[in-house]
């Protein structure tokens, strides 16, 4: 619904009345949806409900100051706001509750997220950007408490970047950095570390961010005294308050039932953030939660009678209604008529949504019943099939699961029978499953033509007469230089990234050339470094977020897995964040600087490409490939490779390492050795030494762990060698086990093996310090040699006698 930014001082009473009643209609509409939504869950039509009742008024105030180009990063209480900006209708609301898998009917996620998780569309059908300055924007919600905070920082910082980089074409993304990033969070969630890290970073960066804290004094059943020192978050935050001599954060406090105070507070906050680029916190107090936290329980269990009575008296909608009547803006009869009409509208929307949800299923059910009946009539198991058919008929409101279960069980009773009816049923089921699965599983990665796995390989080129050998870090630095020259919307940031050009000098001198907005230092705060990247990527920039060492990535793992990795999937391809996370890992020194925790990462970061180049040439090629695409990726550079000499290509910034493609670095006939990253160099050396005893090993560099070997080239090697050893420096059962599954099970490599496939990994503990610590913690050349030799010894003991 369109709202005006005019105040009561410059409009007529009739216009003023119209605005007030318009707001009341939205507040009452939202509350009615919440009340009926809870009933739909309790009757079993919906699985779970979490609603925004009790928070309606401040969200109306927020919507009034929210302009085109602005972004929201909120949570699952914000339905009133989404209704106020015109992005949520009652029927949408109920389709979200029912998990309708049609994106046209359930526009927030096509049933992938539970209700209350909101989004607006940033992309056209082909994956290109819409003009975000012409619409009101909301980043996609996640359930994790405070999980929206890191992203909020980046959404706000994008405005700062666009204001500072005057020559950047920002026509689809920003109007001179005037956009505000609006965040919302519940009072209890401010206890989370992500909240505090974001608040501190926002104060340091001075970004246009307005954060609303909805304070109803509870976190589910736990009162504020267990969450917040002094039971007052704005008091605790007071040290961040800016003053005449020190930049910081503006902190405002307002009661959640006071309509006029809310409007003025939000107008003030918007002006401060939009004009001055100062972050603002609005602590909205005396809010209520009339139906409790969610449909999983009732708040009567943990609130006493006095508190419940107070909440009834101070419900923001109730007090808004009283204020309208007391101020003479409307009469009781007017409001009663409005409420009556809205209740009818919501009931009709609920009924229509449920009818639409069932329509597809009932049609499929009718066809399936007929097919099972026809199959039963020609089957020796007619009685069993008749029961399945009758059970399905008795299911008045079937879901897809009911249909799949009935069809699959029916086919069991037709095993061994040959009839047209059996084939018809089988064909129906195959078609049903093939059409249904994508509704739940598509868009984990991009499905557009410019996705990273479609970017063609371009090999590095070298001068024919004299190729210059340089340190790996120099090659990487000069390639970054080309990228920042070619892509003016590219920027990199992290701990020690700016002034000294990262701890390994891979960005040496680039801050002086491109400025401290594009090549930037940050504080020690990994979660919000990634959050900066996600938010800026959502607004059309191409950020590279640097995590200094792979071991430190666990500080930000929740943000990576909950937010970035699931973004494309949970928005049904309607938003993207092409963030590159740059880090370095594998071998160096000690427990926290030698990590190679790839097994954990490949399992929790599905939706992000994970790339483990063996040298800086391959790494540079990966960066070049990713900049041509628009998908998120994690690149782990080899920590001990920056000072190793490499041939310097003459097509820096242009050559592309393909994603999802393995590289055969040595031909062989006796055994296939698969590895990646720093360990690959050790494997290459072992392969040379194996030749001395007559074992010709083929060496394959996995390079890309997610996805691995999309063309199935590894199994082609097994067809020749018939033996497989996977080597890495992760723990036993980690990434090597994943690679084994990919090769043996997914690619069908078991068919070509004459020996048991094996792995060689690091020890189960963290790597010990020092040269000997590395040798006895991680695979070394001798380990690889002996493991490969043992496999050959088992296969041919006469030619390869036992070593020891």
CORSUL-V183527 format. One record per helix or strand of 2 or more residues. SS is the DSSP state (alpha for helix, beta for strand). FROM is the first residue (numbers start at 1). LEN is the number of residues. Records with the same first field share a line. If there is no record, write none. Layout:
# CORSUL-V183527
SS: FROM-LEN ; FROM-LEN
This chain:
# CORSUL-V183527
alpha: 13-30 ; 56-10 ; 79-6 ; 90-9 ; 132-3 ; 149-16 ; 187-5 ; 193-13 ; 224-3 ; 229-3 ; 233-8 ; 259-18 ; 299-3 ; 305-10 ; 316-11 ; 332-46 ; 382-13 ; 400-13 ; 420-22 ; 452-3 ; 472-15 ; 510-5 ; 526-13 ; 550-15 ; 567-4 ; 598-7 ; 616-13 ; 679-13 ; 713-9 ; 735-12 ; 749-4 ; 770-8 ; 781-15
beta: 71-3 ; 137-2 ; 181-6 ; 209-6 ; 218-2 ; 222-2 ; 249-7 ; 280-6 ; 469-3 ; 490-5 ; 519-3 ; 542-5 ; 580-6 ; 609-3 ; 633-6 ; 645-3 ; 663-4 ; 671-5 ; 697-5 ; 704-3 ; 724-4 ; 758-3
